[in-house]
Amino acid sequence: MNLIRFFLVFQGKIQVKESAKIFNCQRGQFNVDKISDLPEDLLVHILSLLPTTNDIVATSGVSKRWKSLWKKVHKLRFNDQIYHGKKYESFLHFVEKALVLHKAPTLVSLRLSVGPKCTADDIGLWIKLALDRNICELIIKHYADHGHIRLSRRLCDSKTLVSLKLKNAILGAICLPACFSSLKTLHLRYAKYSGDEFVRNLISSCPSLQNLVVKRHNEDNVKRFVIIVRYLKSLTVYLSPLHDVADSYAYVINTPNLKYLNIKDHYTALCSFEDMPYLDEANLDVAFTHTEKFFESLTSVKKLSLCLKKSEAQYPEGIIFSQLVHLELCTCDDSKWLYLLAKLLRDSPKLRVLKLNDKNHDFVSKYCTSSWNQQPSYVPQCLTENLEIFEWRNYKATFKERDVAVYILKNSTCLKKSVISPKFKLSGEICDHHIIREDLASMFMGSSSCELKLD
């Protein structure tokens, strides 16, 4: 079989048997199977790129050489939706047979996308077969519109698992304390737990964990989410409520080697942080009303994004963001961001990039007459020595915002790029962009090498 036949078969243009007849009669013209002449490792890699294991197994009919080639593919993906309208037992049999016949020395990745007919016993059998093949990555996704799936206790037996990603799973059946000694990546998306202590023990049972992603809803049976991992480098936490959230929810985060932090949660009230001296980047869109060491834990950060619309976090005096070079600040709440901007400009001497944006798109009256009365008492060092890029998206042209724009443009003597984009609507009315542009264009620029761009 040749290259042309290969692509005709896989594109569904002709059937395998039909293609054999067509090309056999032209053997003199097509006598080289170019695909099959490739090295086996390359062929296995090509097969691993196909969407599902069903597609991979289908290649066994291509030629004699391909009959058992699929058994050496190190990544397997199963999706029971492919069997829509067929008996679910066919899917069970296919997955079990594929795992039993698998011959690669290591099963690098197993992805299971399943629906309501899948049981804990089914998952348990597949996990056992995968563990027998030294699995490195396990991904189990249960479709959201079919509730949650209960995981098997056999998951605790893993010694080789490096990455575990779960969606819509019930984890209460996992026996703790367990030890996922090799696990470095853990994703828990919309899981259900058996309580606060279970979460703490589960995360603590992963001593080598480096990457943790937690996407929550408020029916996960956890009030106090404790994350204590010594070597964790990346942490992402997201709360998507199904209904009103009680203000008793809390986080305790103790991750001394963390480098990346991303939290989006408008509902949890309490958060306790320990020092994170190696933190490089933090993105925080939160509403914490009670915090411990919030700003103090961020002082080593190099890139910081903040939206504290509902937060009551207190900014302490005497702290310095000595490494901060990139700051993004949400302007959705005048009562907080203006005060915070003045403090951060004062305490971030190396700041090079400043970006302001109303991420929540609040409408504020452009006729507000109050001015910015929280300007630093002296021009901050970052403006006179380092700030090179200033961007402002959804600029509302209030008196306060105009004061901020004038102050930054006038005092930033090193600016190389400045972009201001007016907001399209204010208080339900269309902005007069022409007037705003004329006003911005008339502002004095402290940097002679920078031209103000108006989007």
Phi, psi and chi 1 to 4 in degrees:
 res  aa     phi    psi   chi1   chi2   chi3   chi4
   1 MET       -  144.5 -166.6 -163.2   76.3      -
   2 ASN  -112.6 -178.2   53.7   51.3      -      -
   3 LEU   -61.1  -39.3 -174.5   61.4      -      -
   4 ILE   -63.1  -44.7  -61.8  174.9      -      -
   5 ARG   -61.7  -41.3  177.7 -174.1  172.4 -165.4
   6 PHE   -55.8  -49.6 -179.9   86.1      -      -
   7 PHE   -73.3  -32.2  -76.9  110.3      -      -
   8 LEU   -63.3  -40.9  -74.2  174.6      -      -
   9 VAL   -65.6  -46.8  170.2      -      -      -
  10 PHE   -74.5  -20.9  -87.5   93.4      -      -
  11 GLN   -88.6    1.5  -69.6  176.5    2.0      -
  12 GLY    76.2   15.1      -      -      -      -
  13 LYS   -71.4  -39.3  -56.6  -64.2 -175.9 -178.2
  14 ILE  -141.7  161.1   56.0  175.9      -      -
  15 GLN   -83.1  160.4  -61.4  -63.4  -42.7      -
  16 VAL   -60.2  -47.5  173.3      -      -      -
  17 LYS   -63.5  -40.5  -68.5 -177.6  178.7  179.2
  18 GLU   -64.6  -40.1 -178.4 -176.3   -1.4      -
  19 SER   -66.0  -34.6   68.7      -      -      -
  20 ALA   -62.9  -41.9      -      -      -      -
  21 LYS   -64.7  -44.1  -66.6  178.9 -178.6  178.6
  22 ILE   -62.7  -45.1  -66.4  173.5      -      -
  23 PHE   -86.2  -22.7  -72.3   93.8      -      -
  24 ASN   -65.7  -35.0  -77.6  -18.8      -      -
  25 CYS   -73.8   -8.6   69.0      -      -      -
  26 GLN  -119.3   32.9  -58.0  179.2   25.4      -
  27 ARG   -59.0  -31.9 -168.7  178.2  -60.0  -84.8
  28 GLY   -65.4  -29.1      -      -      -      -
  29 GLN   -88.0  -39.0 -175.8  176.0   -2.9      -
  30 PHE  -118.8   87.3  -60.5  109.8      -      -
  31 ASN  -111.4    9.4   57.2    2.9      -      -
  32 VAL  -126.4  125.2  178.4      -      -      -
  33 ASP   -87.5   91.6 -175.0  -14.1      -      -
  34 LYS   -65.1  -37.2  -65.7 -177.0  179.3  179.6
  35 ILE   -66.4  -47.4  -70.4  -70.2      -      -
  36 SER   -69.0  -17.2  -66.0      -      -      -
  37 ASP   -77.5   -9.6  -77.2  -15.2      -      -
  38 LEU   -70.0  154.6  -65.6  173.7      -      -
  39 PRO   -58.6  148.5  -21.8   31.7      -      -
  40 GLU   -60.7  -40.7 -176.7  174.1  -80.4      -
  41 ASP   -58.9  -38.6  -71.0  -12.0      -      -
  42 LEU   -70.5  -39.4 -179.0   55.4      -      -
  43 LEU   -62.6  -42.9  -70.4  175.1      -      -
  44 VAL   -62.8  -39.9  170.3      -      -      -
  45 HIS   -64.0  -41.6  175.6   69.3      -      -
  46 ILE   -60.7  -43.4  -68.4  172.3      -      -
  47 LEU   -63.2  -36.4  -70.4 -178.8      -      -
  48 SER   -65.6  -15.6   70.7      -      -      -
  49 LEU   -85.8  -10.3  -59.8  176.7      -      -
  50 LEU   -69.0  150.9  -66.1  175.4      -      -
  51 PRO   -59.6  -44.1  -21.9   31.6      -      -
  52 THR  -135.6  164.8   68.8      -      -      -
  53 THR   -66.0  -28.1  -57.5      -      -      -
  54 ASN   -56.9  -43.8  -63.1   67.9      -      -
  55 ASP   -65.4  -38.1  -60.0  -45.7      -      -
  56 ILE   -65.9  -47.2  -64.2  172.4      -      -
  57 VAL   -63.4  -31.9  173.6      -      -      -
  58 ALA   -61.0  -23.2      -      -      -      -
  59 THR   -72.5  -10.6   63.9      -      -      -
  60 SER   -63.5  -17.9   60.8      -      -      -
  61 GLY   -91.0    2.0      -      -      -      -
  62 VAL   -69.4  -47.6  168.6      -      -      -
  63 SER  -162.7  174.1   69.2      -      -      -
  64 LYS   -61.7  -39.6  -72.1 -175.7  177.7 -179.9
  65 ARG   -64.3  -29.5 -172.7 -175.1  179.0 -167.3
  66 TRP   -86.7   -5.9  -70.9   65.5      -      -
  67 LYS   -57.7  -40.4 -173.4  173.6 -177.7  179.0
  68 SER  -114.4    5.6  -61.8      -      -      -
  69 LEU   -63.4  -34.8 -159.2   59.6      -      -
  70 TRP   -63.0  -24.9   69.5  -90.8      -      -
  71 LYS   -68.7  -14.4  -60.2  176.1 -175.8  177.9
  72 LYS   -99.9   -0.8  -60.1  179.9 -179.2 -179.7
  73 VAL   -67.9  131.5  174.7      -      -      -
  74 HIS   -92.0   -1.1   53.4  -89.2      -      -
  75 LYS  -127.0  122.9  -66.0 -177.7  178.9 -179.9
  76 LEU  -118.6  136.0  -58.9  179.9      -      -
  77 ARG  -131.7  125.1  -53.4  177.1 -172.3   90.8
  78 PHE  -123.9  137.8  -59.5   97.9      -      -
  79 ASN  -139.3  114.7 -172.0  -24.9      -      -
  80 ASP   -73.8  -10.0   69.1   -1.9      -      -
  81 GLN   -69.0  -21.1  -73.7 -165.3  -25.8      -
  82 ILE   -63.2  -25.7  -65.5  176.2      -      -
  83 TYR   -94.8   21.7  -75.2   75.2      -      -
  84 HIS   -58.8  125.9 -178.4   68.5      -      -
  85 GLY    90.6   -8.5      -      -      -      -
  86 LYS  -106.6  170.3  -59.2  179.1 -178.2  178.9
  87 LYS   -69.0  134.4  -70.6 -175.3  176.9 -179.7
  88 TYR   -63.8  -26.9 -177.7   69.3      -      -
  89 GLU   -60.5  -29.0  -72.1   72.9   16.3      -
  90 SER   -64.6  -39.9  -60.1      -      -      -
  91 PHE   -66.5  -45.0  175.4   72.3      -      -
  92 LEU   -57.3  -46.5  -65.9  178.6      -      -
  93 HIS   -64.5  -40.2  177.0   71.2      -      -
  94 PHE   -64.9  -45.9  177.1   73.9      -      -
  95 VAL   -63.3  -47.0  176.5      -      -      -
  96 GLU   -61.8  -44.9 -179.4  179.6   -9.4      -
  97 LYS   -64.6  -41.5 -175.3  176.1 -180.0 -179.8
  98 ALA   -62.4  -40.1      -      -      -      -
  99 LEU   -72.1  -38.4  -71.9  170.3      -      -
 100 VAL   -65.4  -39.6  168.7      -      -      -
 101 LEU   -84.5   -5.8  -64.6  176.7      -      -
 102 HIS   -63.3  131.5 -173.4  -99.4      -      -
 103 LYS  -119.4   -2.2  -67.3 -178.1  178.3  179.4
 104 ALA   -63.4  142.4      -      -      -      -
 105 PRO   -59.3  -30.7   16.7  -28.7      -      -
 106 THR  -136.4  132.8  -61.6      -      -      -
 107 LEU   -86.7  102.2 -179.8   55.3      -      -
 108 VAL   -67.3  -41.8  173.3      -      -      -
 109 SER  -149.9  137.3  177.3      -      -      -
 110 LEU  -128.7  120.4  172.2   61.9      -      -
 111 ARG  -114.9  125.2  178.2 -170.2  -66.9  -93.6
 112 LEU  -120.7  116.8  -60.6  166.5      -      -
 113 SER  -112.5  112.3  -60.6      -      -      -
 114 VAL  -133.0  162.2  -65.4      -      -      -
 115 GLY  -117.1 -155.6      -      -      -      -
 116 PRO   -69.1  -21.5   25.6  -35.0      -      -
 117 LYS   -79.0  -16.3  -66.4 -176.4  179.2  180.0
 118 CYS   -75.1  134.7 -175.3      -      -      -
 119 THR  -112.3  169.6   67.4      -      -      -
 120 ALA   -62.6  -33.7      -      -      -      -
 121 ASP   -66.4  -39.9  -70.2  -21.9      -      -
 122 ASP   -61.2  -50.5  -61.0  -26.0      -      -
 123 ILE   -59.7  -40.6  -68.2  -71.5      -      -
 124 GLY   -60.6  -43.5      -      -      -      -
 125 LEU   -63.6  -44.9  173.8   60.0      -      -
 126 TRP   -65.3  -39.0  -59.8  -25.7      -      -
 127 ILE   -63.6  -42.5  -71.1  175.9      -      -
 128 LYS   -60.0  -46.4  179.0 -177.5 -178.9  -58.8
 129 LEU   -63.7  -37.4  -67.0  171.8      -      -
 130 ALA   -69.2  -40.7      -      -      -      -
 131 LEU   -63.7  -35.0  -66.9  176.9      -      -
 132 ASP   -64.8  -19.0  -69.3  -18.2      -      -
 133 ARG  -106.9   23.6  -76.8  147.1 -175.3   80.6
 134 ASN    55.7   50.4  -58.6  -45.2      -      -
 135 ILE   -61.1  141.3 -173.8  171.4      -      -
 136 CYS  -102.6  -40.4  -63.3      -      -      -
 137 GLU  -129.3  129.6  178.9 -175.5   58.0      -
 138 LEU  -124.1  125.0  175.9   61.3      -      -
 139 ILE  -123.3  120.5  -57.0  171.4      -      -
 140 ILE  -123.4  119.5  -58.8  176.8      -      -
 141 LYS  -122.0  122.0  174.1 -175.3  175.6 -177.8
 142 HIS  -108.0  131.0 -166.3 -107.1      -      -
 143 TYR   -62.9  134.2  -61.2  114.3      -      -
 144 ALA   -60.3  -35.2      -      -      -      -
 145 ASP   -76.4    2.3   53.0  -14.2      -      -
 146 HIS  -118.4   22.9  -63.5  -55.6      -      -
 147 GLY    76.8 -144.1      -      -      -      -
 148 HIS  -120.4  156.5  -69.7   67.8      -      -
 149 ILE  -114.8  138.1 -173.9  167.4      -      -
 150 ARG   -85.2  129.4 -170.2  174.2  -61.5  -84.0
 151 LEU   -85.8  158.2  -68.4 -170.6      -      -
 152 SER   -82.2  152.2  166.7      -      -      -
 153 ARG   -64.8  -21.1  -61.2  173.6 -175.5  -90.2
 154 ARG   -64.3  -17.0  -73.8  172.8  172.7  162.9
 155 LEU   -60.8  -25.1 -167.4   58.7      -      -
 156 CYS   -71.0  -13.4  -55.7      -      -      -
 157 ASP   -84.6    2.3  -60.4  -28.9      -      -
 158 SER   -74.7  132.8  171.3      -      -      -
 159 LYS  -116.6  -16.1  -61.6  -65.5 -172.8  -66.2
 160 THR  -108.6   -9.3   60.9      -      -      -
 161 LEU   -65.2  123.1 -158.2   59.2      -      -
 162 VAL  -103.9  -30.6  175.5      -      -      -
 163 SER  -136.3  128.9  176.7      -      -      -
 164 LEU  -130.3  120.0  176.7   61.2      -      -
 165 LYS  -127.4  119.6  -59.9  178.0 -179.0  179.8
 166 LEU  -125.0  141.3  -53.8  173.2      -      -
 167 LYS  -135.7  128.0 -176.5  174.9 -178.5 -179.8
 168 ASN    57.7   50.8  -65.0  -42.9      -      -
 169 ALA  -116.6  150.6      -      -      -      -
 170 ILE  -101.7  121.0  -61.5  175.4      -      -
 171 LEU  -101.5    3.3  -57.3 -178.8      -      -
 172 GLY   -61.7  -22.7      -      -      -      -
 173 ALA   -79.0  -13.2      -      -      -      -
 174 ILE   -70.1  126.9  -62.5  178.2      -      -
 175 CYS   -77.7  124.6  -64.5      -      -      -
 176 LEU  -121.1  147.7  -65.3  176.3      -      -
 177 PRO   -77.2  135.8   27.4  -33.5      -      -
 178 ALA  -113.7  178.5      -      -      -      -
 179 CYS  -140.5  102.7 -175.5      -      -      -
 180 PHE   -89.9   76.2  -62.5   95.3      -      -
 181 SER   -64.7  -26.8   56.3      -      -      -
 182 SER  -102.0   -4.9  -58.9      -      -      -
 183 LEU   -68.9  124.6 -163.2   67.4      -      -
 184 LYS  -114.2  -23.9  -66.9 -175.2  177.3 -179.3
 185 THR  -127.2  127.5  -63.4      -      -      -
 186 LEU  -134.7  120.1  176.6   61.2      -      -
 187 HIS  -115.9  122.4  -69.9 -167.6      -      -
 188 LEU  -120.0   98.2  -58.0  170.7      -      -
 189 ARG  -105.9  113.8  -72.3 -178.2  165.3   87.8
 190 TYR    53.9   45.6  -49.4  115.8      -      -
 191 ALA   -86.9  163.8      -      -      -      -
 192 LYS  -117.0  139.0  -75.4 -171.1  175.3 -177.8
 193 TYR  -120.9  173.1  -45.7   92.5      -      -
 194 SER   -95.4    8.0   58.5      -      -      -
 195 GLY   141.9  177.4      -      -      -      -
 196 ASP   -59.8  -45.8  -63.4    7.6      -      -
 197 GLU   -65.9  -33.1 -165.7   64.1   22.3      -
 198 PHE   -61.7  -45.3  178.1   89.9      -      -
 199 VAL   -61.2  -45.7  169.7      -      -      -
 200 ARG   -59.8  -44.8  179.1  170.9 -174.6  155.3
 201 ASN   -69.2  -37.8  -69.4  -24.4      -      -
 202 LEU   -61.4  -49.9  172.5   63.9      -      -
 203 ILE   -68.7  -35.6  -64.6  175.9      -      -
 204 SER   -69.0  -19.5  -62.1      -      -      -
 205 SER   -81.7    6.3   68.7      -      -      -
 206 CYS  -117.8   76.0  -50.6      -      -      -
 207 PRO   -66.1  -21.0   24.5  -34.6      -      -
 208 SER  -100.6    8.1  -57.4      -      -      -
 209 LEU   -61.1  132.0 -165.9   62.9      -      -
 210 GLN  -121.1  -24.9  -64.4 -176.7    7.6      -
 211 ASN  -133.0  116.3  178.7    2.2      -      -
 212 LEU  -125.6  125.8  175.4   60.8      -      -
 213 VAL  -121.8  123.3  174.6      -      -      -
 214 VAL  -125.6  113.7  179.2      -      -      -
 215 LYS  -111.8  119.9  -68.1 -165.8  172.9 -177.4
 216 ARG  -115.0  158.6  -55.3  178.1   59.3 -163.6
 217 HIS  -125.5  166.8   52.5   68.5      -      -
 218 ASN   -88.7   25.3   54.9  -39.2      -      -
 219 GLU  -121.4   30.2  -68.3 -176.4   -6.1      -
 220 ASP   -92.5    4.8   59.4    5.7      -      -
 221 ASN    69.1   23.7  -58.6  -40.6      -      -
 222 VAL  -125.5  127.3  178.7      -      -      -
 223 LYS  -100.4  -42.5  -62.1  -69.2 -173.9 -178.1
 224 ARG  -116.9  103.3 -171.3  176.8 -179.7   85.8
 225 PHE   -92.1  108.7 -149.8  101.8      -      -
 226 VAL  -102.9  125.0  177.9      -      -      -
 227 ILE  -123.5  102.3  -59.4  171.4      -      -
 228 ILE  -123.8  101.0  -58.3  176.4      -      -
 229 VAL  -139.5  119.2 -171.4      -      -      -
 230 ARG   -66.0  -42.6 -178.6  175.7 -178.7 -180.0
 231 TYR  -102.6   11.1  -63.1  107.7      -      -
 232 LEU   -62.3  133.5 -165.7   68.6      -      -
 233 LYS  -110.4  -27.5  -63.7 -175.6 -177.4  -58.9
 234 SER  -135.9  129.6  175.3      -      -      -
 235 LEU  -134.4  124.6  172.6   61.3      -      -
 236 THR  -124.4  127.1  -64.3      -      -      -
 237 VAL  -130.2  131.7  178.7      -      -      -
 238 TYR  -140.8  131.2  175.0   76.9      -      -
 239 LEU  -114.6  122.0  175.8   61.7      -      -
 240 SER  -117.7   98.8  176.8      -      -      -
 241 PRO   -72.8  144.4   28.4  -34.8      -      -
 242 LEU   -90.6  -19.3  -59.4  176.9      -      -
 243 HIS  -163.1 -173.6   49.4   71.1      -      -
 244 ASP   -56.0  139.9  -68.8  -20.6      -      -
 245 VAL  -106.1  134.3  179.7      -      -      -
 246 ALA   -70.0  149.9      -      -      -      -
 247 ASP   -80.4   11.5   58.7    5.2      -      -
 248 SER   -89.8   -0.9   58.1      -      -      -
 249 TYR   -69.3  146.9  -79.5   69.9      -      -
 250 ALA  -153.8  155.7      -      -      -      -
 251 TYR  -120.9  143.2  -67.5  107.4      -      -
 252 VAL  -124.5  116.5  175.8      -      -      -
 253 ILE  -121.4  116.3  -61.7  175.4      -      -
 254 ASN  -130.1   92.4 -174.4  -11.1      -      -
 255 THR  -136.2   80.6   51.5      -      -      -
 256 PRO   -66.2  -16.9   22.9  -33.3      -      -
 257 ASN  -108.9   16.2  -72.1  -75.6      -      -
 258 LEU   -66.2  138.8 -160.2   67.2      -      -
 259 LYS  -114.5  -24.7  -68.2 -172.7  174.7 -178.0
 260 TYR  -134.8  128.8  174.5   81.0      -      -
 261 LEU  -131.5  128.9  175.3   63.7      -      -
 262 ASN  -138.9  112.4 -176.2    6.4      -      -
 263 ILE  -128.9  126.7  -57.6  179.1      -      -
 264 LYS  -126.7  108.7 -176.2  174.3 -177.6  179.6
 265 ASP  -159.4  109.2 -175.4  -21.8      -      -
 266 HIS   -95.8   10.4  -66.4  173.8      -      -
 267 TYR  -126.6  -30.2  -56.3   91.5      -      -
 268 THR   -73.6  133.6  -61.3      -      -      -
 269 ALA   -90.5  -39.6      -      -      -      -
 270 LEU  -112.7  135.7  173.3   64.0      -      -
 271 CYS  -144.2  129.5 -170.7      -      -      -
 272 SER  -113.6  122.3  173.8      -      -      -
 273 PHE  -110.6  146.4  -70.4   92.7      -      -
 274 GLU  -105.2  168.3  -66.3  -62.6  -31.2      -
 275 ASP   -58.5  141.1  -69.6  -19.2      -      -
 276 MET  -128.0   76.7  -64.7  178.9  -80.1      -
 277 PRO   -68.3  -14.3   24.5  -34.2      -      -
 278 TYR  -107.3   10.5  -57.0  103.9      -      -
 279 LEU   -66.2  125.8 -168.2   64.4      -      -
 280 ASP  -100.6  -38.7  -72.8  -28.6      -      -
 281 GLU  -140.2  136.9 -179.3  176.0   -9.1      -
 282 ALA  -139.3  130.8      -      -      -      -
 283 ASN  -121.6  112.1  -57.3  -61.9      -      -
 284 LEU  -127.2  112.5  -60.2  167.2      -      -
 285 ASP  -120.5   89.0 -174.1   -9.5      -      -
 286 VAL  -137.0  168.0  -64.1      -      -      -
 287 ALA  -131.4   35.8      -      -      -      -
 288 PHE   -62.9  125.0  -57.3  143.7      -      -
 289 THR   -96.3  -19.8   55.2      -      -      -
 290 HIS  -133.1  119.7  -58.4   86.5      -      -
 291 THR  -133.4  153.4   58.9      -      -      -
 292 GLU  -124.3  122.4  -64.7  178.9   20.8      -
 293 LYS    59.1   37.5  -63.4 -175.8  177.9 -179.5
 294 PHE   -66.4  -64.7  179.0   74.1      -      -
 295 PHE   -70.2  -35.0  -74.5  105.0      -      -
 296 GLU   -60.5  -34.2  -66.5   93.0  -30.0      -
 297 SER   -76.0   -9.1   65.2      -      -      -
 298 LEU  -103.9    3.4  -57.9  174.2      -      -
 299 THR   -68.1  -16.6   51.9      -      -      -
 300 SER   -90.7   -3.1   67.7      -      -      -
 301 VAL   -67.7  147.0   73.6      -      -      -
 302 LYS  -102.0  -31.8  -63.7  176.9 -178.3  177.3
 303 LYS  -129.7  125.2 -176.6  176.4 -179.1  179.6
 304 LEU  -133.8  130.3  177.9   61.7      -      -
 305 SER  -123.7  125.7  175.7      -      -      -
 306 LEU  -129.3  133.7  -71.1  175.2      -      -
 307 CYS  -135.6  108.4 -179.8      -      -      -
 308 LEU  -119.9   43.8  -54.9  179.0      -      -
 309 LYS   -53.6  -45.3  179.1 -180.0  179.6 -179.2
 310 LYS  -107.2    3.7  -60.5  178.7 -178.3  178.7
 311 SER   -81.7  146.9  176.4      -      -      -
 312 GLU  -111.2   21.3  -60.8  -62.7  -27.2      -
 313 ALA   -60.2  129.7      -      -      -      -
 314 GLN   -90.3  131.6  -61.7  -61.3  -48.2      -
 315 TYR   -85.8  117.6 -171.3   95.8      -      -
 316 PRO   -82.5  150.2   29.9  -32.9      -      -
 317 GLU   -80.1  149.0  -67.4  -63.3  -31.6      -
 318 GLY    94.2   -2.7      -      -      -      -
 319 ILE   -91.0  152.4   63.8  171.2      -      -
 320 ILE  -130.8  129.4  -61.8  -66.7      -      -
 321 PHE   -91.3   77.9  -69.9   85.3      -      -
 322 SER   -70.5  -19.6   59.0      -      -      -
 323 GLN  -108.5   -3.7  -55.3  -60.6  -42.9      -
 324 LEU   -69.6  121.1 -174.6   61.7      -      -
 325 VAL  -119.8  -15.4  -64.8      -      -      -
 326 HIS  -136.2  118.1 -173.7  117.9      -      -
 327 LEU  -126.2  128.0  172.7   63.0      -      -
 328 GLU  -119.6  125.4  -62.2 -178.2   22.3      -
 329 LEU  -127.3  129.1 -165.1   59.1      -      -
 330 CYS   -80.7  135.7 -177.5      -      -      -
 331 THR  -104.5   26.1   63.6      -      -      -
 332 CYS   -77.0  -12.5   60.7      -      -      -
 333 ASP  -137.4  104.9 -172.5  -16.2      -      -
 334 ASP   -58.4  -30.8  -77.5   -4.9      -      -
 335 SER   -69.3  -15.4   65.8      -      -      -
 336 LYS  -117.0  -48.9  -67.1 -175.1  176.9   65.9
 337 TRP   -69.6  -32.4   80.6  -93.9      -      -
 338 LEU   -66.1  -43.2  -70.0  166.3      -      -
 339 TYR   -63.6  -44.6  168.6   80.3      -      -
 340 LEU   -65.7  -39.0 -164.4   55.0      -      -
 341 LEU   -59.8  -46.3  175.1   64.7      -      -
 342 ALA   -59.8  -42.1      -      -      -      -
 343 LYS   -67.8  -43.5  -62.9  -64.5 -175.0 -177.9
 344 LEU   -70.4  -35.6  -72.0  169.8      -      -
 345 LEU   -62.8  -41.2  -71.6  177.0      -      -
 346 ARG   -65.9  -37.1 -178.1 -165.5   66.4 -174.6
 347 ASP  -104.1   13.0  -62.5  -28.1      -      -
 348 SER  -126.4   76.7  -51.8      -      -      -
 349 PRO   -64.7  -22.4   22.9  -33.9      -      -
 350 LYS  -100.3    9.5  -64.4 -177.8  180.0  179.4
 351 LEU   -59.5  127.1 -169.6   66.1      -      -
 352 ARG  -115.2  -26.1  -65.1  173.3   55.2 -165.7
 353 VAL  -128.2  126.1  178.3      -      -      -
 354 LEU  -126.2  122.9  174.0   61.3      -      -
 355 LYS  -127.0  127.7  -64.3 -175.6  177.7 -177.5
 356 LEU  -114.6  141.0  -54.4  176.5      -      -
 357 ASN  -161.9  136.9 -173.1   11.6      -      -
 358 ASP   -87.1   89.8  179.2    2.5      -      -
 359 LYS   -69.6  -27.7  -65.6 -178.7  179.0  179.9
 360 ASN   -93.9   -0.6  -67.9  -61.4      -      -
 361 HIS    55.1   43.6  -54.2  -65.6      -      -
 362 ASP   -72.1  142.4  -69.4  -17.7      -      -
 363 PHE   -91.0  122.2  -70.3  164.3      -      -
 364 VAL  -122.9  136.5  177.7      -      -      -
 365 SER   -60.8  129.4  173.6      -      -      -
 366 LYS   -75.4   -6.7   63.7 -179.6  178.2  179.2
 367 TYR   -95.2    8.8  -58.6  109.4      -      -
 368 CYS   -60.1  128.6  176.5      -      -      -
 369 THR  -102.0   -2.2   58.0      -      -      -
 370 SER   -76.9  148.3   59.0      -      -      -
 371 SER  -105.0  169.5  -60.1      -      -      -
 372 TRP   -79.8  108.9 -175.4   33.1      -      -
 373 ASN  -108.2   19.3   55.9    8.5      -      -
 374 GLN  -117.6   24.5  -62.7  162.0  -33.1      -
 375 GLN   -62.0  145.8  -63.4 -178.0   14.9      -
 376 PRO   -57.4  147.5  -23.1   33.5      -      -
 377 SER   -68.9  -18.7   56.1      -      -      -
 378 TYR  -141.9  159.2   57.4   88.7      -      -
 379 VAL   -68.5  122.6  178.8      -      -      -
 380 PRO   -62.7  151.1  -21.8   33.2      -      -
 381 GLN   -60.5  -35.7 -180.0 -178.8  -14.3      -
 382 CYS   -62.5  -33.2   65.2      -      -      -
 383 LEU   -74.4  -37.2  -62.8 -174.3      -      -
 384 THR   -84.7  -17.6   58.9      -      -      -
 385 GLU  -125.4  -25.7  -63.1 -177.5    9.4      -
 386 ASN  -131.6  -31.1  -68.4  -55.5      -      -
 387 LEU   -62.3  121.6 -167.6   68.5      -      -
 388 GLU  -115.2  -26.4  -63.0  178.3   -8.9      -
 389 ILE  -129.6  127.7  -62.0  174.3      -      -
 390 PHE  -131.0  119.7  173.4   51.3      -      -
 391 GLU  -128.3  139.8  -65.0 -177.4    6.7      -
 392 TRP  -136.2  110.7 -163.9  -27.7      -      -
 393 ARG   -99.0  146.4  -55.0  -67.1  176.9 -174.9
 394 ASN    58.1   44.0  -66.4  -54.8      -      -
 395 TYR   -67.3  123.8  172.6   73.4      -      -
 396 LYS   -97.2   -6.4  -62.5 -173.6  -74.2  -72.8
 397 ALA    62.6   27.9      -      -      -      -
 398 THR   -72.0  168.4   63.6      -      -      -
 399 PHE   -59.6  -42.2  -80.9   82.8      -      -
 400 LYS   -63.9  -45.0  -72.1 -177.7  178.7 -179.9
 401 GLU   -66.9  -37.0  -69.4 -161.4  -11.6      -
 402 ARG   -63.5  -39.8 -173.0 -177.2 -174.1  -79.8
 403 ASP   -59.6  -41.6  -72.4  -13.4      -      -
 404 VAL   -64.5  -46.7  172.4      -      -      -
 405 ALA   -60.3  -45.2      -      -      -      -
 406 VAL   -60.7  -45.5  168.0      -      -      -
 407 TYR   -62.1  -47.1 -177.5   84.0      -      -
 408 ILE   -69.7  -45.1  -68.1  175.5      -      -
 409 LEU   -65.6  -36.1  -67.0  175.0      -      -
 410 LYS   -72.3  -37.6  178.9  178.8   69.2  174.1
 411 ASN   -99.1   -7.3  -67.7  -62.3      -      -
 412 SER   -89.1   94.2  -60.1      -      -      -
 413 THR   -83.4   -7.9   56.5      -      -      -
 414 CYS  -110.7    8.6  -58.8      -      -      -
 415 LEU   -58.6  135.8  -93.1 -175.7      -      -
 416 LYS  -113.9  -25.1  -63.8  178.9 -179.8  178.6
 417 LYS  -145.5  130.1  176.1 -175.7  176.6 -177.8
 418 SER  -140.4  127.9   56.5      -      -      -
 419 VAL  -132.4  128.6 -180.0      -      -      -
 420 ILE  -127.3  126.3  -61.2 -178.7      -      -
 421 SER  -117.0  111.4  -57.3      -      -      -
 422 PRO   -64.1  150.3  -20.6   32.8      -      -
 423 LYS   -72.4  144.9 -163.5  174.7 -176.9   69.0
 424 PHE   -72.6  -38.0 -178.1   66.4      -      -
 425 LYS  -127.0  146.3  -74.8 -173.9  176.8 -177.7
 426 LEU  -133.7  123.2  -66.7  173.8      -      -
 427 SER    52.6   38.1  -61.8      -      -      -
 428 GLY    80.7   -0.3      -      -      -      -
 429 GLU  -111.3  153.4  -61.2  178.7    0.1      -
 430 ILE   -71.6  132.6  -55.8  -62.5      -      -
 431 CYS   -67.4  147.9  -73.6      -      -      -
 432 ASP   -86.9   87.9 -168.8  -25.8      -      -
 433 HIS   -63.6  -30.5  -81.6 -148.2      -      -
 434 HIS   -63.2  -44.8  178.7   69.7      -      -
 435 ILE   -66.0  -42.3  -65.2  176.5      -      -
 436 ILE   -63.0  -42.3  -66.4  176.4      -      -
 437 ARG   -64.3  -41.8  -72.8  172.9 -178.1  -87.1
 438 GLU   -62.9  -40.7  -77.4 -170.9  -13.4      -
 439 ASP   -64.9  -45.6  179.3   54.1      -      -
 440 LEU   -64.4  -40.7  -69.9  170.7      -      -
 441 ALA   -64.5  -23.7      -      -      -      -
 442 SER   -84.5   -6.2   67.3      -      -      -
 443 MET   -72.0  144.6  -66.9 -178.5 -176.8      -
 444 PHE   -74.8  134.9  174.6   77.1      -      -
 445 MET  -105.2  123.9  -59.0  -73.5  -67.8      -
 446 GLY   -74.0  -19.1      -      -      -      -
 447 SER  -105.5  121.9  171.8      -      -      -
 448 SER   -74.7  -16.7   58.0      -      -      -
 449 SER   -96.8    6.4   60.8      -      -      -
 450 CYS  -118.0  135.1  179.7      -      -      -
 451 GLU  -112.9  132.1 -178.7  178.9   -7.8      -
 452 LEU   -74.7  124.2  177.6   60.9      -      -
 453 LYS  -103.4  131.2 -178.7 -179.8  178.4 -178.6
 454 LEU  -111.4  112.1  -53.6  175.2      -      -
 455 ASP   -83.1      -  -79.7   -3.5      -      -
